Amino acid sequence: MGAAVIAFGAAGWAAADVGHHLQYWQFTESPPGTAWTTRHTLKRGIKVRETAAELVRFTKEAKSDPIADTAGLLNALDGRDVIVIWIESYGRASFDNPLYAPTHLATLSAAEQAIERAGMSMKSGWMTSPTAGGQSWLAHSAFASGLWTSDNARYSAMLASGHKWLYHFAQDAGYRTAAVMPAITIGWPESLSMGFDLVLAADDMKYEGQPFRWVTMPDQYTLAAYAELLPPDPRPDFIQIALISSHAPWTPIPDVVPWEDIGTGQVFDEMAKRGPAPKDLWRDRGAVRDAYRRSVDYVLEVTFDHVARLAADAPLVIVAGDHQAAQFVAGSDNKDVAVHMIGPADVLQRIEHWGWTDGLIPAADGPVRRMDSFRDDFLFAFTNTPYAGDVTK
């Protein structure tokens, strides 16, 4: 009986303290003693409840897409091929961190000149990614779904909702859609919810060279191989390519080789054996940052060289960073990434109202939009309807 009284009294004391500190009621002074653990548990319970309610709101938004049934979207592209290229861990640090900017800006400037000589125009801007340091799929889905998939709960809810991605709209417009995903080494059932007719995962890429540790194949190989691996199809292509050579741990880093020497990839074998091992590299933060600098630079060089080589076919190419590197590498908590659009000048005129910068180097103070704005922005910019350009999100 005595133990029960003590337990009841302790519970009452804790409740009094919790209620006082959460301002459900007020005493002249805080009840003596402490119930920090109880208060913390209750606060976490309230947070969980708020998160659950927010997820319900998000799921409702995902299921009520106001443009899902809009006809004629993307008709202004006139069947032009569209290629979306994701560069891993490529963010604002490449432009404003003195450890990286001199290297990356020089590479972008050289690429800009080469693309201009090839007869294509360029515009560049900024998007805010929902993630940093990893979880690229959250960025890919925010970009293509038009929903702010800032965590895996939202990502899962979005996939389950049947919400239309940019690639679903491309299918509706008569495109063959494909995802080139060299990092995918196991089943990827969620791709069925993303609007892809075809997925080229690691095993589909026909790479016969050595892996670069976690990185299954160098990005230059991926860019050289994907077009030949797509089966014949009379439809124009709308393709996503997710590059991986600039994914941590940034060792080893391949060399750029002549495109005609790439073949099935054995040309990279010696490079794949290079050190240091990740466990050795990551003992030195300065070495990690330098490896990151060189890794991103490699990807920028091969990506924009590939884009310049596509000029004769006049596709519309979107190149975007998925997220910043981890804070200790990027040097800030900023989540902005660069995004570039490359294509014929008259095609890029359709995004003139976006305020992007001509060329491959976006103005530091240029407009920044969240990544989930891209789907609707793009759909309306390249659609000849009364709604074109009417983006209010």
N, C-alpha and C positions, 0 to 999 in steps of 0.2 A: 504494500500500500504506500509506504514511504517513497519507494522508487518511482511509483506512478505519479505521485504528487510532484516529485522533483522534475521528472520528465515533462509533465504538463506545464510546470512553471517555466522550465527552460524554453519550451516551445513558445509559450506566451511572450517571454522576454525577447526571443528572437523575432517574433512577429511584430512586437512593438518597435523594435529597432529598425527592422526592414521598412515598415510602414512610415516611420519618421524620416528615414533617409531617402525613400522614394517619394516623399511628400504626399502620401495618401492621408496622413494626419500629421499634426505638429505638436511636439512637446516644447516646453520652455527650454529644456536642455535635452541633448541626446541621451537616451537611456544608458545607464552605466554598463560597462562591459562592451563586448564587440560581437557582432554577428556578421562579420565581413563575408565569410564563406556563404552564409545563407543569402545575404544581399546579392552577392555575385551570381549565385545559382539562379536566383529569381530574375535578375537582370538578363542573364543569358536566356532564360525561358521566354522572357518578353521579346528578346531579339529574334529567337527562333520563330515565335509566333508572327512577328512582323515580316520576317523573311518568307515564311510560308504564305502570308497574305500577298506579298509582292509577287511571288511566283504564280499565284492564282491570277493576279492582274496581268502578268506577262503572258501566261498561257491564253487568256482571253484575247489579248492583243494579237497573238500569233494566229489565232483561229478566225480573226475578223479582218482579213487583208482587204482594204478598200479597192485595190487595183487588180485583184486576182483574176477577174473576168474581163478586164479591159481588152478590147480587140485592137489589132493593128499595131501593137507595140513593136518597136525596133524596125519599122518599115523604112525609115530614112537611111538605114545601112545598105539597102539595095542588095542584100545577100553578100556583103563583104565579110571575109573571114575576120574573126575576132579572137585574139589570144591574150589571156590574162596570165602574167608571169609573177609569181611570188618569190621575193628574195628574203631568205631567212635572216632574222636579226638585223635588219637594215632600217635604221631610224634617224631621227634628227641628229644624233651624235656624229654621224658621218659628215655633217655640215657645220656643227658648232663646237665640237670637242677638238682642241688643238692636237690631240694625239692621233686623230683620224682624218680631220678635214683636209689638210694639205694633200694627202695621198688620194683620197676619194674624190675631191673636187677636181684634181688634175685629170683623173681617169674619166670623170663625167664630162669635163670640157673637151677632151679628145674624142669621146664617143659622140658628143653633140656635133662636132665638126664632121665626123664620118657619116652620121645619119643625115646631116644636111646635104653633104655631097651626094648621097644616095637618092636625094630628092624627096625626103620625108620631112614633115614638120613635127614639132614637139611642144608640149605644154606640161608643166609640173606644178604640183601643189602639195598640200599637207592633209593628212587624215589622222585622227586620234584613234589608236587601237584600243580595244577593250582589255588587252593583256600586255605584259612585259616580261621578258626573260624566259618565255616558253609558252606552251599551250597554243600553238599556231592555229589550231582548228577553231578557236574562239574568234580569231581575226577573220579567217576565211569565211566563217558562217555569218558574222556581222556584216561583212562586205557584200555577200551575195544574197542574204536573206532579208536585209533591211531591218533586222531586229538586233537590239543591243545584247548580244550573247556574252555577257561579262563573266560568267562562271559556268561550270559544267551542269548545274541544275537547269539553268536557262537553256543551255545548248540541248540538253536531252528533251526538255519540254518543247523546244522549237522543232526538233526532229519528229517528235510524236504528233505534233499538231497538223502536219500536212501542209505547212506554210510553203509558199512558192519561192524558190530561189531564182536568182537571175538566170540560171541555166534552164529552169522550167519555162521561163518566158522566151528564151532563145529557141527551145524546142517548139513552142507554139508558133514562133516566127519562121519555122522551116529549117532550123539549123540542126546539124549533127553535133551533139555535145560530148565532150570527152574530158577526162581528168588524167593528167600524166603525173603519177605519184611515186617517184622512185624510193621514197621512205617507207612505203607500205609493204610490209613483209608478211603480214598475216591477213586473214579475212577482214573485209571492210564493209560489213552489211549496212552501215548507216549511209553509205554512198547512194543507196537506192532511194533515199529521201531527198537527195540533193539535185536531181534533175540531170544526171549524166547517163547518156546512152552507153558509154563505153568507159572503162577504167583501165589504164595501163599502170599496174603496180610494178614493184621491183622485178619480179620474175618475168613479167611481160616485156621488159626493156631489152632483152637479149644481150645484156652486158656480160662479156666473158673475161673481163679483167678482174683484178683483185679489189676487194672493198677497201675503203679508206676508214678502217675501224667501223664506227657506227654508221658513217656515211656509205651507203651501198655502192655508189658510183659517182664520179665527178659530174658536176653540172654541165660541163662542156659536152660530155658524152650524151647526157639527157637531151640537150638542145640539138645535138647533131642527129639523134636517132629517132625522135618521136614521130616526125612527119612520115617517115618510111614505114613505121610500125602501125599506123592507122590504116585500116582496110579501106579499099575503094568505096566511095559513097558519093552520089551525085549532089548531096546537100553541101552548102557551105559549112565551115567549121566554126564552132565556138568552144575554145579549149582553155582549160585551166592547167597550168604547169607549176608545181610546187618544188622549187629548187632547194637543195639541202647542203651544199658544200660549205656554207657559212654558218652551219649549225655547230654549237659547242660540241666537242672540246677544241675545235679549230686546229687539229693536228691529225694526220699530215695534211698539207696544202698542196694540191696539184699545180703543175705548170700549165700554162696555155700552150697548146700544140697546134700545128696547122690543121685546119678542119679536115682536109683530105687525108690526113694520116690517122684519123681516129678509129676507123674500122669498127671492130667489135669490142674495143677497149683495152686490148693487151698493151697498147702503147703507154698506159698509165701504171703498169705493174711495178716498175722500179720506184715510182713516186709513192706508191701506197705503202712501201716498206720503210719510209723515212721516219726518223724520230723528230722530236722526243715523244715518248709515250705520254698519254694524258696525265698520269699520276706524277710524272716528273715536271711536265709543263706547268701544272696547276699548283706547284709549290711556290711559284714566282708570279705575283700579280702583274708585274711589269711585262713579263714574257707572255702571259695570257692576253693582255691588252694588245701587244704587238702582233700576236698570232691572229687575233680578231681583226685587226686592221688589214693584215695581208689576205685573210680569208675573204672578207667582204670585197676587197679590191679585186680579187680573182673573179668573184661572181659578177661584179659590175662589168668587168672587161668582157667576159664571155657572153653575158646577156646582151649587152648593147651591140657587140659585134654581130651576134646572131640576128638581132633586130635589123641592123643595117643590111644584112644579107637577104632579108625578106622583102626589101623595098620594091623589087620588080613585081611582086604579087600585090602590093598596096594593101596589106591588111591593116586593121586597127589593133594596135598593141597597147595593153595596159601593163605597166611594170610597177609593182608596189612592194614596200616592206611589210612584213606581217606584224612585227613588233620591235621595240628596242631590245637590245641585249640586257642582261641583268644589270642592276644599278651600279655595281662596282666596276663594270666594264663600260657602260654607257656614260657614266659620270653624272647622271641625274635621274630623277624619277619621272621625267617627261615621257609621255607615251605617244608622241607624234611620230608618224612615219612619212616618208616621201612617197608620192605616187606620180607616175609619169604616163602621159598618153602620147603615142607616136602614130602618125598616119598621114595621109594626104592633107594638104593645107585646107581644102574646102570642107573636109570631114571635121577637122578640129575646130573650124569656125563655129560649129554647133555647140561648143562648150565655152565660147568666148565669155558668156555671162557668168561663168564660174569664178572669174578673176584669177585664174592660174597664170603662172609666169611662162613666157616663151622660153624654150630650151629645156635642159635637163636639171637646172639648178633653181629650185623654187626660192622666191624671195623669202628671207627670214621672217618678215612681218606679214607674209601673205595670209589669206584667209585659211582657217582651219575648221574642218567639219568632222564630226564623228564618222567612224567607218560605216556605221549602219545607215548613213544617208546615201551611200553610193548607189545602191540598187535603184532607188526611185529617181535619183538625179540622172543616172545613165539612161534608164528606160525612157524618160521624158525628153532628154536631150536628143535622142536618136529616134524619135517618133514624130511623124507628121500628123498630128492631131491638134484639135483646139487646146489640148492640155499641155502641149510641149513646153517645157521650161517652167511649168507651174509647180514648183517644188516648195512646199511650205514646211516640211519636216524639220 
